[in-house]
Amino acid sequence: DTAVSQTPKYLVTQMGNDKSIKCEQNLGHDTMYWYKQDSKKFLKIMFSYNNKELIINETVPNRFSPKSPDKAHLNLHINSLELGDSAVYFCASSSGQGRKTQYFGPGTRLLVL
Amino acid sequence: DAKTTQPPSMDCAEGRAANLPCNHSTISGNEYVYWYRQIHSQGPQYIIHGLKNNETNEMASLIITEDRKSSTLILPHATLRDTAVYYCIVRSPNSGNTPLVFGKGTRLSVIA
């Protein structure tokens, strides 16, 4: 009964490839996020979706394209991967109700060679 | 959201209370103090939040000073599994479903 799940957990790929990371939440939340944690361990927001609509798009290269087929899913597609994309990517979700606590997935560790 | 300041690292003996401080001197009247932690190789995890009264749940206690310019997260009986980076975050209740802004946090090491 995992609340926020991500696949794959590990992703090793070559520069220039295109890859996708999937995220699913079974909490009934209406908002989902993608965060990036770089090698220095700083966690930063990349995108935020509310009811399948893009709300926040930080200064992320347009090689990164999030897609939300429904409220429970927010996938991240990355084109033309670069060495600097190596990081841990976390998906999260929250609800418009109550205290708006965010629940995070376990992370996807991306290594670009 | 107001900025927070936390010590970069702390040690705590196993079984003792871990007291993690956070300064948020520019907090405004309606902003809440949230605490999250990130255990190694895991996603951040919500711990507790409060406005001005002290709060307690099954994980921790949160003590907020009367002037609300600082707070302390207390883990009453730290275990090795509490070793993690702890983040203090100040947020407006009108933030809606906006992203969390993480600082550098405090790396807590619980020592046997």
gemmi code that builds the backbone of each chain (N, CA, C; Angstrom):
import gemmi

chains = {
    "A": [
        ("ASP", (0.833, -1.203, 0.000), (0.000, 0.000, 0.000), (0.876, 1.265, 0.000)),
        ("THR", (1.884, 1.275, -0.894), (2.786, 2.410, -0.999), (2.007, 3.649, -1.386)),
        ("ALA", (2.305, 4.787, -0.730), (1.551, 5.996, -0.986), (1.996, 6.656, -2.296)),
        ("VAL", (3.305, 6.906, -2.415), (3.861, 7.510, -3.622), (4.959, 6.570, -4.120)),
        ("SER", (4.802, 6.091, -5.324), (5.781, 5.152, -5.864), (6.410, 5.716, -7.135)),
        ("GLN", (7.649, 5.333, -7.338), (8.384, 5.796, -8.527), (9.055, 4.599, -9.179)),
        ("THR", (9.125, 4.627, -10.497), (9.896, 3.628, -11.227), (10.636, 4.287, -12.366)),
        ("PRO", (11.854, 3.852, -12.638), (12.613, 2.860, -11.876), (13.258, 3.489, -10.633)),
        ("LYS", (13.819, 2.666, -9.800), (14.541, 3.179, -8.636), (15.944, 3.631, -9.041)),
        ("TYR", (16.532, 2.913, -9.963), (17.854, 3.262, -10.486), (17.786, 3.334, -11.999)),
        ("LEU", (18.517, 4.279, -12.568), (18.535, 4.434, -14.012), (19.933, 4.869, -14.420)),
        ("VAL", (20.608, 4.004, -15.167), (21.940, 4.319, -15.672), (21.840, 4.344, -17.184)),
        ("THR", (22.321, 5.418, -17.795), (22.146, 5.571, -19.222), (23.270, 6.417, -19.812)),
        ("GLN", (23.352, 6.411, -21.121), (24.397, 7.156, -21.812), (23.920, 8.570, -22.137)),
        ("MET", (24.879, 9.461, -22.266), (24.563, 10.830, -22.722), (23.839, 10.770, -24.051)),
        ("GLY", (22.889, 11.665, -24.209), (22.167, 11.768, -25.471), (20.915, 10.927, -25.542)),
        ("ASN", (20.787, 9.967, -24.623), (19.583, 9.118, -24.624), (18.372, 9.882, -24.092)),
        ("ASP", (17.188, 9.311, -24.360), (15.924, 9.819, -23.830), (15.395, 8.795, -22.831)),
        ("LYS", (14.970, 9.273, -21.660), (14.468, 8.347, -20.648), (13.243, 8.944, -19.953)),
        ("SER", (12.455, 8.064, -19.342), (11.280, 8.494, -18.588), (11.303, 7.912, -17.183)),
        ("ILE", (10.791, 8.693, -16.247), (10.592, 8.243, -14.868), (9.104, 8.375, -14.578)),
        ("LYS", (8.547, 7.330, -13.957), (7.112, 7.335, -13.685), (6.843, 7.532, -12.198)),
        ("CYS", (5.744, 8.187, -11.915), (5.330, 8.408, -10.530), (3.834, 8.183, -10.417)),
        ("GLU", (3.458, 7.491, -9.347), (2.037, 7.243, -9.086), (1.760, 7.454, -7.614)),
        ("GLN", (0.631, 8.078, -7.307), (0.223, 8.216, -5.900), (-1.200, 7.679, -5.736)),
        ("ASN", (-1.393, 6.961, -4.628), (-2.715, 6.364, -4.368), (-3.393, 7.027, -3.171)),
        ("LEU", (-3.051, 8.299, -2.953), (-3.577, 9.035, -1.802), (-4.778, 9.895, -2.151)),
        ("GLY", (-5.133, 9.932, -3.414), (-6.239, 10.780, -3.842), (-5.889, 12.256, -3.858)),
        ("HIS", (-4.610, 12.576, -3.867), (-4.179, 13.972, -3.873), (-4.393, 14.614, -5.234)),
        ("ASP", (-4.512, 15.959, -5.208), (-4.750, 16.652, -6.470), (-3.522, 17.388, -6.988)),
        ("THR", (-2.453, 17.388, -6.232), (-1.241, 18.092, -6.658), (-0.044, 17.154, -6.578)),
        ("MET", (0.768, 17.188, -7.627), (1.967, 16.361, -7.669), (3.157, 17.215, -8.074)),
        ("TYR", (4.332, 16.779, -7.651), (5.551, 17.572, -7.829), (6.701, 16.676, -8.288)),
        ("TRP", (7.660, 17.307, -8.944), (8.969, 16.689, -9.163), (10.026, 17.603, -8.542)),
        ("TYR", (10.877, 16.985, -7.693), (12.020, 17.669, -7.096), (13.294, 16.998, -7.596)),
        ("LYS", (14.368, 17.777, -7.631), (15.682, 17.240, -7.999), (16.645, 17.460, -6.844)),
        ("GLN", (17.394, 16.412, -6.499), (18.422, 16.528, -5.463), (19.764, 16.234, -6.101)),
        ("ASP", (20.599, 17.261, -6.156), (21.873, 17.113, -6.848), (22.925, 16.488, -5.932)),
        ("SER", (24.145, 16.439, -6.429), (25.224, 15.763, -5.706), (25.561, 16.460, -4.393)),
        ("LYS", (25.239, 17.750, -4.301), (25.476, 18.476, -3.057), (24.308, 18.346, -2.099)),
        ("LYS", (23.334, 17.548, -2.475), (22.193, 17.210, -1.621), (21.157, 18.310, -1.494)),
        ("PHE", (21.221, 19.333, -2.361), (20.180, 20.353, -2.313), (18.939, 19.849, -3.031)),
        ("LEU", (17.797, 19.974, -2.371), (16.505, 19.569, -2.930), (15.834, 20.796, -3.516)),
        ("LYS", (15.491, 20.728, -4.806), (14.852, 21.876, -5.446), (13.665, 21.431, -6.281)),
        ("ILE", (12.644, 22.267, -6.282), (11.458, 21.956, -7.065), (11.754, 22.130, -8.554)),
        ("MET", (11.165, 21.236, -9.351), (11.263, 21.363, -10.797), (9.899, 21.739, -11.373)),
        ("PHE", (8.881, 20.920, -11.059), (7.545, 21.118, -11.599), (6.501, 20.852, -10.538)),
        ("SER", (5.338, 21.459, -10.753), (4.190, 21.199, -9.904), (2.959, 21.132, -10.797)),
        ("TYR", (2.130, 20.117, -10.569), (0.893, 19.944, -11.321), (-0.264, 19.894, -10.335)),
        ("ASN", (-1.352, 20.573, -10.689), (-2.575, 20.517, -9.897), (-3.714, 20.096, -10.811)),
        ("ASN", (-4.376, 19.002, -10.463), (-5.448, 18.485, -11.305), (-5.026, 18.382, -12.776)),
        ("LYS", (-3.887, 17.835, -12.995), (-3.310, 17.570, -14.320), (-2.851, 18.826, -15.051)),
        ("GLU", (-2.922, 19.979, -14.418), (-2.488, 21.216, -15.070), (-1.155, 21.680, -14.490)),
        ("LEU", (-0.253, 22.107, -15.363), (1.041, 22.609, -14.918), (0.856, 23.904, -14.154)),
        ("ILE", (1.361, 23.944, -12.921), (1.242, 25.132, -12.083), (2.580, 25.856, -11.977)),
        ("ILE", (3.619, 25.079, -11.729), (4.938, 25.667, -11.542), (5.931, 24.969, -12.458)),
        ("ASN", (6.726, 25.769, -13.134), (7.811, 25.245, -13.950), (9.019, 26.110, -13.647)),
        ("GLU", (9.878, 25.602, -12.783), (11.071, 26.363, -12.444), (11.998, 26.415, -13.650)),
        ("THR", (13.114, 27.061, -13.517), (14.016, 27.236, -14.661), (14.686, 25.905, -14.991)),
        ("VAL", (13.887, 25.056, -15.565), (14.360, 23.731, -15.939), (14.488, 23.695, -17.458)),
        ("PRO", (15.561, 23.110, -18.002), (15.694, 23.018, -19.468), (14.485, 22.355, -20.095)),
        ("ASN", (14.137, 22.788, -21.292), (12.955, 22.206, -21.922), (13.197, 20.792, -22.420)),
        ("ARG", (14.361, 20.239, -22.150), (14.577, 18.806, -22.392), (13.761, 17.982, -21.391)),
        ("PHE", (13.363, 18.615, -20.289), (12.550, 17.947, -19.282), (11.084, 18.254, -19.564)),
        ("SER", (10.296, 17.222, -19.749), (8.875, 17.439, -20.028), (8.036, 16.537, -19.131)),
        ("PRO", (7.343, 17.152, -18.184), (6.448, 16.365, -17.344), (5.138, 16.090, -18.079)),
        ("LYS", (4.520, 14.967, -17.741), (3.223, 14.655, -18.328), (2.350, 14.027, -17.251)),
        ("SER", (1.126, 14.514, -17.165), (0.197, 14.019, -16.157), (-1.035, 13.456, -16.855)),
        ("PRO", (-1.073, 12.156, -17.092), (-2.229, 11.570, -17.778), (-3.499, 11.595, -16.930)),
        ("ASP", (-3.332, 11.578, -15.626), (-4.471, 11.704, -14.712), (-3.941, 12.199, -13.370)),
        ("LYS", (-4.854, 12.448, -12.431), (-4.420, 13.081, -11.177), (-3.482, 12.200, -10.363)),
        ("ALA", (-3.503, 10.899, -10.615), (-2.700, 9.986, -9.814), (-1.300, 9.764, -10.373)),
        ("HIS", (-1.034, 10.283, -11.555), (0.246, 10.032, -12.203), (0.902, 11.314, -12.679)),
        ("LEU", (2.213, 11.374, -12.474), (3.001, 12.475, -13.040), (4.332, 11.892, -13.475)),
        ("ASN", (4.507, 11.793, -14.774), (5.713, 11.210, -15.324), (6.664, 12.299, -15.783)),
        ("LEU", (7.937, 11.957, -15.809), (8.964, 12.916, -16.207), (9.771, 12.325, -17.344)),
        ("HIS", (9.716, 12.979, -18.498), (10.479, 12.526, -19.654), (11.653, 13.464, -19.864)),
        ("ILE", (12.812, 12.892, -20.090), (14.015, 13.708, -20.276), (14.644, 13.356, -21.625)),
        ("ASN", (14.777, 14.355, -22.467), (15.408, 14.165, -23.776), (16.885, 14.522, -23.728)),
        ("SER", (17.637, 13.891, -24.608), (19.054, 14.251, -24.795), (19.782, 14.413, -23.468)),
        ("LEU", (19.803, 13.358, -22.702), (20.382, 13.414, -21.363), (21.814, 13.906, -21.365)),
        ("GLU", (22.134, 14.716, -20.348), (23.478, 15.267, -20.182), (24.057, 14.801, -18.855)),
        ("LEU", (25.395, 14.911, -18.744), (26.059, 14.481, -17.512), (25.480, 15.189, -16.289)),
        ("GLY", (25.158, 16.468, -16.449), (24.655, 17.270, -15.345), (23.252, 16.889, -14.893)),
        ("ASP", (22.610, 16.025, -15.627), (21.278, 15.567, -15.221), (21.361, 14.484, -14.160)),
        ("SER", (22.559, 13.974, -13.932), (22.734, 12.947, -12.907), (22.326, 13.510, -11.549)),
        ("ALA", (21.393, 12.858, -10.902), (20.840, 13.344, -9.638), (19.829, 12.314, -9.148)),
        ("VAL", (19.241, 12.633, -7.994), (18.115, 11.839, -7.516), (16.850, 12.669, -7.723)),
        ("TYR", (15.871, 12.085, -8.349), (14.619, 12.782, -8.654), (13.522, 12.215, -7.752)),
        ("PHE", (12.860, 13.135, -7.049), (11.794, 12.735, -6.129), (10.454, 13.257, -6.623)),
        ("CYS", (9.493, 12.383, -6.606), (8.123, 12.764, -6.864), (7.436, 12.971, -5.507)),
        ("ALA", (6.476, 13.870, -5.448), (5.729, 14.105, -4.218), (4.295, 14.458, -4.567)),
        ("SER", (3.416, 14.356, -3.571), (2.027, 14.754, -3.789), (1.482, 15.399, -2.525)),
        ("SER", (0.434, 16.184, -2.707), (-0.236, 16.798, -1.562), (-1.687, 17.047, -1.928)),
        ("SER", (-2.466, 17.337, -0.889), (-3.892, 17.558, -1.092), (-4.229, 19.012, -0.812)),
        ("GLY", (-5.256, 19.507, -1.482), (-5.695, 20.865, -1.207), (-6.392, 20.985, 0.127)),
        ("GLN", (-6.723, 19.842, 0.743), (-7.424, 19.866, 2.006), (-6.436, 19.750, 3.160)),
        ("GLY", (-6.869, 20.185, 4.324), (-6.084, 19.968, 5.530), (-4.744, 20.684, 5.521)),
        ("ARG", (-3.761, 20.063, 6.140), (-2.513, 20.766, 6.384), (-1.573, 20.760, 5.187)),
        ("LYS", (-1.933, 20.138, 4.105), (-1.156, 20.181, 2.866), (0.226, 19.573, 3.050)),
        ("THR", (0.340, 18.577, 3.908), (1.593, 17.847, 4.039), (1.938, 17.195, 2.719)),
        ("GLN", (3.210, 17.240, 2.369), (3.646, 16.597, 1.132), (4.224, 15.224, 1.449)),
        ("TYR", (3.856, 14.286, 0.596), (4.345, 12.919, 0.722), (5.270, 12.637, -0.452)),
        ("PHE", (6.441, 12.112, -0.123), (7.466, 11.908, -1.136), (7.607, 10.441, -1.509)),
        ("GLY", (7.982, 10.228, -2.764), (8.333, 8.890, -3.206), (9.749, 8.547, -2.784)),
        ("PRO", (10.183, 7.335, -3.090), (11.511, 6.875, -2.659), (12.658, 7.421, -3.491)),
        ("GLY", (12.361, 8.060, -4.602), (13.415, 8.641, -5.428), (13.853, 7.727, -6.560)),
        ("THR", (14.319, 8.350, -7.632), (14.930, 7.649, -8.762), (16.336, 8.191, -8.936)),
        ("ARG", (17.293, 7.289, -8.832), (18.697, 7.680, -8.934), (19.130, 7.556, -10.379)),
        ("LEU", (19.357, 8.704, -11.003), (19.731, 8.759, -12.414), (21.221, 9.026, -12.539)),
        ("LEU", (21.887, 8.180, -13.287), (23.310, 8.374, -13.546), (23.506, 8.401, -15.061)),
        ("VAL", (24.032, 9.512, -15.542), (24.288, 9.668, -16.975), (25.786, 9.533, -17.212)),
        ("LEU", (26.130, 8.592, -18.069), (27.557, 8.308, -18.319), (28.024, 8.936, -19.626)),
    ],
    "B": [
        ("ASP", (7.766, 32.975, 1.795), (7.993, 32.240, 3.029), (9.273, 32.727, 3.712)),
        ("ALA", (9.229, 32.765, 5.035), (10.387, 33.267, 5.777), (11.563, 32.314, 5.678)),
        ("LYS", (12.762, 32.878, 5.841), (13.976, 32.076, 5.758), (14.242, 31.432, 7.114)),
        ("THR", (14.888, 30.278, 7.105), (15.246, 29.604, 8.353), (16.746, 29.379, 8.409)),
        ("THR", (17.275, 29.280, 9.617), (18.694, 29.003, 9.837), (18.810, 27.837, 10.798)),
        ("GLN", (19.599, 26.826, 10.391), (19.796, 25.647, 11.221), (21.288, 25.327, 11.295)),
        ("PRO", (21.736, 24.732, 12.409), (23.146, 24.302, 12.453), (23.353, 23.204, 11.431)),
        ("PRO", (24.532, 23.132, 10.820), (24.740, 22.133, 9.767), (24.748, 20.700, 10.273)),
        ("SER", (25.189, 20.499, 11.499), (25.257, 19.126, 11.992), (25.158, 19.091, 13.507)),
        ("MET", (24.704, 17.944, 14.011), (24.623, 17.700, 15.450), (24.816, 16.221, 15.705)),
        ("ASP", (25.320, 15.895, 16.880), (25.409, 14.514, 17.323), (24.509, 14.311, 18.525)),
        ("CYS", (24.046, 13.096, 18.681), (23.211, 12.770, 19.840), (23.471, 11.312, 20.209)),
        ("ALA", (23.573, 11.046, 21.500), (23.754, 9.670, 21.953), (22.430, 8.926, 21.869)),
        ("GLU", (22.520, 7.682, 21.475), (21.329, 6.848, 21.372), (20.601, 6.788, 22.710)),
        ("GLY", (19.283, 6.955, 22.656), (18.483, 6.909, 23.877), (18.285, 8.257, 24.539)),
        ("ARG", (19.100, 9.227, 24.156), (18.950, 10.566, 24.717), (18.036, 11.393, 23.835)),
        ("ALA", (17.626, 12.529, 24.371), (16.780, 13.430, 23.585), (17.641, 14.213, 22.597)),
        ("ALA", (17.145, 14.318, 21.382), (17.809, 15.148, 20.369), (17.008, 16.438, 20.244)),
        ("ASN", (17.688, 17.562, 20.440), (17.035, 18.868, 20.357), (17.609, 19.634, 19.169)),
        ("LEU", (16.806, 19.804, 18.150), (17.281, 20.453, 16.935), (16.700, 21.863, 16.843)),
        ("PRO", (17.570, 22.878, 16.864), (17.084, 24.259, 16.834), (16.881, 24.792, 15.424)),
        ("CYS", (16.027, 25.792, 15.334), (15.797, 26.469, 14.057), (15.475, 27.929, 14.350)),
        ("ASN", (16.147, 28.826, 13.680), (15.851, 30.257, 13.790), (15.037, 30.703, 12.594)),
        ("HIS", (13.980, 31.432, 12.867), (13.137, 31.979, 11.796), (12.669, 33.355, 12.247)),
        ("SER", (13.638, 34.257, 12.388), (13.374, 35.567, 12.990), (12.458, 36.443, 12.145)),
        ("THR", (12.327, 36.148, 10.854), (11.481, 36.988, 10.001), (10.104, 36.371, 9.777)),
        ("ILE", (9.757, 35.389, 10.585), (8.464, 34.720, 10.419), (7.337, 35.720, 10.611)),
        ("SER", (6.307, 35.605, 9.798), (5.182, 36.518, 9.955), (4.049, 35.798, 10.691)),
        ("GLY", (3.061, 36.591, 11.092), (2.088, 36.117, 12.065), (1.314, 34.881, 11.679)),
        ("ASN", (1.109, 34.654, 10.391), (0.285, 33.523, 9.996), (1.094, 32.361, 9.409)),
        ("GLU", (2.407, 32.438, 9.503), (3.237, 31.377, 8.939), (3.436, 30.239, 9.932)),
        ("TYR", (3.386, 29.026, 9.415), (3.593, 27.826, 10.213), (5.046, 27.380, 10.120)),
        ("VAL", (5.468, 26.652, 11.138), (6.786, 26.013, 11.137), (6.577, 24.521, 10.882)),
        ("TYR", (7.209, 24.034, 9.822), (7.134, 22.617, 9.465), (8.517, 21.982, 9.637)),
        ("TRP", (8.488, 20.705, 10.004), (9.729, 19.939, 10.046), (9.567, 18.693, 9.183)),
        ("TYR", (10.570, 18.465, 8.350), (10.675, 17.252, 7.559), (12.052, 16.656, 7.843)),
        ("ARG", (12.206, 15.382, 7.554), (13.528, 14.779, 7.630), (13.758, 13.878, 6.425)),
        ("GLN", (15.029, 13.673, 6.122), (15.391, 12.810, 5.007), (16.449, 11.827, 5.500)),
        ("ILE", (16.000, 10.606, 5.643), (16.921, 9.523, 5.981), (17.671, 9.153, 4.713)),
        ("HIS", (18.908, 8.742, 4.879), (19.777, 8.464, 3.739), (19.092, 7.571, 2.705)),
        ("SER", (19.144, 8.036, 1.446), (18.624, 7.277, 0.306), (17.100, 7.151, 0.297)),
        ("GLN", (16.417, 7.972, 1.082), (14.956, 7.957, 1.065), (14.424, 9.345, 0.719)),
        ("GLY", (13.137, 9.410, 0.437), (12.497, 10.690, 0.207), (12.233, 11.412, 1.517)),
        ("PRO", (12.116, 12.727, 1.489), (11.800, 13.475, 2.713), (10.492, 12.978, 3.341)),
        ("GLN", (10.421, 13.096, 4.652), (9.281, 12.602, 5.417), (8.790, 13.701, 6.350)),
        ("TYR", (7.500, 13.949, 6.332), (6.912, 14.942, 7.241), (7.044, 14.460, 8.683)),
        ("ILE", (7.368, 15.402, 9.597), (7.441, 15.048, 11.009), (6.323, 15.730, 11.791)),
        ("ILE", (6.284, 17.056, 11.741), (5.367, 17.795, 12.598), (5.294, 19.239, 12.113)),
        ("HIS", (4.249, 19.949, 12.502), (4.196, 21.374, 12.215), (3.414, 22.078, 13.321)),
        ("GLY", (3.605, 23.407, 13.417), (2.899, 24.181, 14.427), (2.870, 25.656, 14.080)),
        ("LEU", (1.987, 26.380, 14.766), (1.846, 27.808, 14.550), (2.451, 28.584, 15.717)),
        ("LYS", (1.913, 28.371, 16.907), (2.483, 29.072, 18.063), (2.442, 28.234, 19.318)),
        ("ASN", (1.544, 27.275, 19.371), (1.506, 26.397, 20.529), (2.460, 25.227, 20.323)),
        ("ASN", (2.922, 24.678, 21.425), (3.757, 23.484, 21.329), (2.916, 22.334, 20.805)),
        ("GLU", (3.543, 21.492, 20.006), (2.853, 20.368, 19.414), (3.616, 19.089, 19.704)),
        ("THR", (2.866, 18.011, 19.801), (3.482, 16.689, 20.004), (2.727, 15.668, 19.189)),
        ("ASN", (3.471, 14.773, 18.576), (2.847, 13.610, 17.939), (3.699, 12.388, 18.226)),
        ("GLU", (3.413, 11.308, 17.535), (4.096, 10.056, 17.852), (5.573, 10.093, 17.464)),
        ("MET", (5.951, 11.047, 16.650), (7.343, 11.102, 16.213), (8.181, 12.079, 17.033)),
        ("ALA", (7.602, 13.236, 17.372), (8.423, 14.289, 17.948), (7.562, 15.324, 18.658)),
        ("SER", (8.254, 16.251, 19.299), (7.606, 17.431, 19.875), (8.204, 18.672, 19.230)),
        ("LEU", (7.379, 19.697, 19.114), (7.818, 20.971, 18.544), (7.555, 22.059, 19.556)),
        ("ILE", (8.627, 22.735, 19.934), (8.517, 23.841, 20.878), (8.790, 25.135, 20.123)),
        ("ILE", (7.830, 26.044, 20.129), (7.982, 27.331, 19.451), (8.046, 28.417, 20.512)),
        ("THR", (9.047, 29.281, 20.427), (9.190, 30.342, 21.422), (8.012, 31.298, 21.338)),
        ("GLU", (7.817, 32.032, 22.415), (6.661, 32.915, 22.483), (6.686, 33.985, 21.393)),
        ("ASP", (7.869, 34.460, 21.067), (7.957, 35.466, 20.000), (7.975, 34.845, 18.611)),
        ("ARG", (7.963, 33.538, 18.554), (7.909, 32.731, 17.328), (9.140, 32.907, 16.442)),
        ("LYS", (10.199, 33.446, 16.972), (11.390, 33.657, 16.144), (12.307, 32.435, 16.104)),
        ("SER", (12.007, 31.457, 16.903), (12.794, 30.234, 16.840), (11.955, 29.064, 17.345)),
        ("SER", (12.416, 27.877, 17.019), (11.722, 26.677, 17.466), (12.733, 25.561, 17.669)),
        ("THR", (12.292, 24.520, 18.362), (13.133, 23.359, 18.608), (12.332, 22.098, 18.348)),
        ("LEU", (12.896, 21.242, 17.556), (12.314, 19.918, 17.344), (12.960, 18.970, 18.340)),
        ("ILE", (12.145, 18.229, 19.054), (12.673, 17.307, 20.059), (12.295, 15.879, 19.707)),
        ("LEU", (13.320, 15.052, 19.558), (13.111, 13.605, 19.445), (13.416, 13.055, 20.828)),
        ("PRO", (12.422, 12.623, 21.591), (12.633, 12.360, 23.024), (13.615, 11.233, 23.335)),
        ("HIS", (13.645, 10.210, 22.524), (14.560, 9.083, 22.761), (15.150, 8.671, 21.416)),
        ("ALA", (16.200, 9.355, 21.025), (16.740, 9.138, 19.686), (17.256, 7.708, 19.511)),
        ("THR", (16.992, 7.151, 18.335), (17.527, 5.841, 17.988), (18.433, 5.992, 16.761)),
        ("LEU", (19.155, 4.938, 16.455), (20.056, 5.004, 15.300), (19.279, 5.306, 14.023)),
        ("ARG", (18.027, 4.866, 13.981), (17.220, 5.089, 12.783), (16.779, 6.548, 12.626)),
        ("ASP", (17.028, 7.354, 13.636), (16.709, 8.788, 13.525), (17.841, 9.568, 12.870)),
        ("THR", (18.944, 8.910, 12.572), (20.033, 9.580, 11.848), (19.510, 10.010, 10.483)),
        ("ALA", (19.575, 11.325, 10.227), (18.955, 11.882, 9.019), (19.305, 13.355, 8.928)),
        ("VAL", (18.897, 13.972, 7.819), (18.966, 15.427, 7.693), (17.583, 15.974, 8.015)),
        ("TYR", (17.530, 16.916, 8.938), (16.271, 17.491, 9.400), (16.115, 18.912, 8.846)),
        ("TYR", (14.977, 19.155, 8.228), (14.712, 20.444, 7.588), (13.602, 21.182, 8.319)),
        ("CYS", (13.875, 22.416, 8.651), (12.890, 23.322, 9.237), (12.422, 24.255, 8.125)),
        ("ILE", (11.117, 24.315, 7.902), (10.568, 25.091, 6.777), (9.421, 25.939, 7.288)),
        ("VAL", (9.427, 27.203, 6.932), (8.349, 28.107, 7.320), (7.459, 28.337, 6.104)),
        ("ARG", (6.136, 28.185, 6.307), (5.218, 28.310, 5.190), (3.963, 29.063, 5.593)),
        ("SER", (3.463, 29.830, 4.660), (2.199, 30.523, 4.865), (1.055, 29.534, 4.656)),
        ("PRO", (-0.014, 29.661, 5.407), (-1.167, 28.792, 5.172), (-1.810, 29.048, 3.826)),
        ("ASN", (-1.494, 30.196, 3.223), (-2.011, 30.497, 1.895), (-1.094, 29.984, 0.786)),
        ("SER", (-0.088, 29.206, 1.184), (0.825, 28.659, 0.177), (0.110, 27.698, -0.750)),
        ("GLY", (-1.023, 27.219, -0.258), (-1.751, 26.264, -1.084), (-0.894, 25.052, -1.358)),
        ("ASN", (-1.035, 24.512, -2.518), (-0.238, 23.356, -2.882), (1.037, 23.803, -3.572)),
        ("THR", (1.771, 24.678, -2.934), (3.032, 25.150, -3.510), (4.172, 24.265, -3.022)),
        ("PRO", (5.248, 24.236, -3.783), (6.358, 23.357, -3.392), (7.016, 23.787, -2.096)),
        ("LEU", (7.658, 22.835, -1.460), (8.462, 23.135, -0.283), (9.789, 23.730, -0.733)),
        ("VAL", (10.286, 24.669, 0.054), (11.606, 25.258, -0.207), (12.543, 24.720, 0.877)),
        ("PHE", (13.446, 23.858, 0.468), (14.349, 23.217, 1.418), (15.634, 24.023, 1.538)),
        ("GLY", (16.082, 24.223, 2.786), (17.406, 24.771, 3.034), (18.410, 23.643, 3.115)),
        ("LYS", (19.488, 23.888, 3.843), (20.523, 22.858, 3.956), (20.231, 21.873, 5.073)),
        ("GLY", (19.380, 22.254, 6.020), (19.010, 21.359, 7.096), (20.119, 21.102, 8.091)),
        ("THR", (19.805, 20.269, 9.072), (20.764, 19.819, 10.093), (20.962, 18.323, 9.937)),
        ("ARG", (22.202, 17.928, 9.791), (22.494, 16.496, 9.715), (22.659, 15.973, 11.140)),
        ("LEU", (21.704, 15.182, 11.590), (21.740, 14.596, 12.928), (22.353, 13.211, 12.856)),
        ("SER", (23.381, 12.995, 13.643), (23.992, 11.672, 13.739), (23.710, 11.133, 15.134)),
        ("VAL", (23.001, 10.020, 15.204), (22.731, 9.368, 16.485), (23.798, 8.293, 16.669)),
        ("ILE", (24.482, 8.391, 17.799), (25.654, 7.545, 18.019), (25.365, 6.517, 19.098)),
        ("ALA", (25.720, 5.273, 18.826), (25.491, 4.177, 19.791), (26.376, 4.317, 21.018)),
    ],
}
model = gemmi.Model(1)
for chain_id, residues in chains.items():
    chain = gemmi.Chain(chain_id)
    for i, (resn, *xyz) in enumerate(residues, 1):
        res = gemmi.Residue()
        res.name, res.seqid = resn, gemmi.SeqId(i, " ")
        for name, pos in zip(("N", "CA", "C"), xyz):
            atom = gemmi.Atom()
            atom.name, atom.element = name, gemmi.Element(name[0])
            atom.pos, atom.b_iso = gemmi.Position(*pos), 0.0
            res.add_atom(atom)
        chain.add_residue(res)
    model.add_chain(chain)
structure = gemmi.Structure()
structure.add_model(model)
structure.setup_entities()
